[in-house]
């Protein structure tokens, strides 16, 4: 049987690889922000694109195998080999994670390695395209046949993605206990005994409650500063923390309802965002209506928050990923517009 009858033409394979990698990068970044089932299609698309890449990459490598013989290697081809190795590593670690694999890399693990390899694809691909880019028009010579073949690939990818769940269940792997985000359960209902992770470099000294205050200001009529003893605690709620490090944990949280702080501060008519700022300078904003339903927690499952989990106050924002749950909160600021600089602050705070 001639397997080439069932694969896209060479130029179509090249552009298919490009589209698959670009989709994987875009959806991979998008998964950082996916916290609700309604947005799960981003993760499904990421997985299906990965399966399509798994199908196309061997075809590409087989067709160019003669070019990477030791005597024919050039700088551009070494770069192409590096791209193929990195893409393969990202695929293998992703599949390994889905089926319950783990890897101890000190403060990092298998999920971090998968993310790092995936992000490395982008610069390698851009460098590769400097030497190997072709016009999309050259991939259209067998347009109808290639379109049918790609439709079959995407359909196969979708079926394989749906089958991995039952396979995990049947094999009873660690991958069976995952949320739609890919995260695995760890430390639920165990007080402070769930993973301590911080986005990028946030690692402040323990906060001295005697020197700490929470300020509420911005576009409000009644700016206020609260000592720890003055906080109107008593609110509670159950919420699931889904960390981009690959784990999730569900707890009962106790503390201050943000809506109560806003009611006391009396935001003006232009108020649209609420920014939560950490002692490290890390900050994140929520739309004001979403912020009203958030909690500034002082306790988890009845235990006083530990320093690693944000003592004396951390944001609890249901339906949002863990990096948006700001720790060590010292300021709540009501604004008309979202601060653009906070997108930079989350990468530089604590440095």
URKA-V671734 format. One record per backbone hydrogen bond with DSSP energy under -1.0 kcal/mol. NH is the residue of the N-H (numbers start at 0). CO is the residue of the C=O. If there is no record, write none. Layout:
nh:NH co:CO
nh:NH co:CO
This chain:
nh:4 co:1
nh:5 co:2
nh:12 co:8
nh:13 co:9
nh:14 co:10
nh:15 co:11
nh:16 co:12
nh:17 co:13
nh:18 co:14
nh:19 co:15
nh:20 co:16
nh:21 co:17
nh:22 co:18
nh:23 co:19
nh:24 co:20
nh:25 co:21
nh:26 co:22
nh:27 co:23
nh:28 co:24
nh:29 co:25
nh:30 co:26
nh:31 co:28
nh:32 co:29
nh:38 co:35
nh:39 co:36
nh:41 co:38
nh:43 co:39
nh:44 co:40
nh:45 co:41
nh:46 co:42
nh:47 co:43
nh:48 co:44
nh:49 co:45
nh:50 co:46
nh:51 co:47
nh:52 co:48
nh:53 co:49
nh:54 co:50
nh:55 co:51
nh:56 co:52
nh:59 co:55
nh:60 co:56
nh:61 co:57
nh:62 co:58
nh:63 co:59
nh:66 co:63
nh:71 co:68
nh:77 co:73
nh:78 co:74
nh:79 co:75
nh:80 co:76
nh:81 co:77
nh:82 co:78
nh:83 co:79
nh:84 co:80
nh:85 co:81
nh:86 co:82
nh:87 co:83
nh:88 co:84
nh:89 co:85
nh:90 co:86
nh:91 co:87
nh:92 co:88
nh:93 co:89
nh:94 co:90
nh:95 co:91
nh:96 co:92
nh:97 co:93
nh:98 co:94
nh:99 co:96
nh:100 co:95
nh:104 co:107
nh:107 co:104
nh:112 co:108
nh:113 co:109
nh:114 co:110
nh:115 co:111
nh:116 co:112
nh:117 co:113
nh:118 co:114
nh:119 co:115
nh:123 co:119
nh:124 co:120
nh:125 co:121
nh:126 co:122
nh:127 co:123
nh:128 co:124
nh:130 co:127
nh:131 co:127
nh:132 co:128
nh:137 co:134
nh:138 co:135
nh:139 co:136
nh:142 co:139
nh:145 co:141
nh:146 co:142
nh:147 co:143
nh:148 co:144
nh:149 co:145
nh:150 co:146
nh:151 co:147
nh:152 co:148
nh:153 co:149
nh:154 co:150
nh:155 co:151
nh:156 co:152
nh:157 co:153
nh:158 co:154
nh:159 co:155
nh:160 co:156
nh:161 co:157
nh:162 co:158
nh:163 co:159
nh:166 co:162
nh:167 co:163
nh:168 co:164
nh:169 co:165
nh:170 co:166
nh:171 co:167
nh:172 co:167
nh:175 co:172
nh:176 co:173
nh:177 co:175
nh:178 co:182
nh:181 co:178
nh:183 co:245
nh:185 co:247
nh:188 co:249
nh:189 co:186
nh:192 co:189
nh:193 co:191
nh:201 co:198
nh:210 co:207
nh:213 co:225
nh:214 co:329
nh:215 co:223
nh:216 co:331
nh:218 co:333
nh:219 co:217
nh:220 co:264
nh:220 co:265
nh:221 co:264
nh:223 co:215
nh:225 co:213
nh:232 co:230
nh:233 co:254
nh:234 co:254
nh:236 co:252
nh:238 co:250
nh:240 co:248
nh:242 co:246
nh:245 co:242
nh:247 co:183
nh:248 co:240
nh:250 co:238
nh:252 co:236
nh:253 co:298
nh:254 co:234
nh:255 co:295
nh:257 co:293
nh:258 co:291
nh:260 co:256
nh:261 co:257
nh:262 co:258
nh:263 co:259
nh:264 co:260
nh:265 co:261
nh:267 co:218
nh:270 co:267
nh:271 co:334
nh:272 co:334
nh:273 co:285
nh:274 co:332
nh:275 co:283
nh:276 co:330
nh:277 co:281
nh:278 co:327
nh:280 co:277
nh:283 co:275
nh:285 co:273
nh:287 co:271
nh:290 co:286
nh:291 co:287
nh:293 co:290
nh:294 co:315
nh:295 co:255
nh:296 co:313
nh:297 co:253
nh:298 co:253
nh:299 co:302
nh:300 co:251
nh:302 co:299
nh:304 co:297
nh:309 co:306
nh:310 co:305
nh:312 co:309
nh:313 co:296
nh:314 co:325
nh:315 co:294
nh:319 co:316
nh:321 co:241
nh:323 co:320
nh:324 co:321
nh:325 co:323
nh:328 co:312
nh:329 co:276
nh:330 co:276
nh:331 co:214
nh:332 co:274
nh:333 co:216
nh:334 co:272
nh:341 co:338
nh:342 co:339
nh:344 co:340
nh:345 co:341
nh:346 co:343
nh:347 co:343
nh:348 co:344
nh:350 co:347
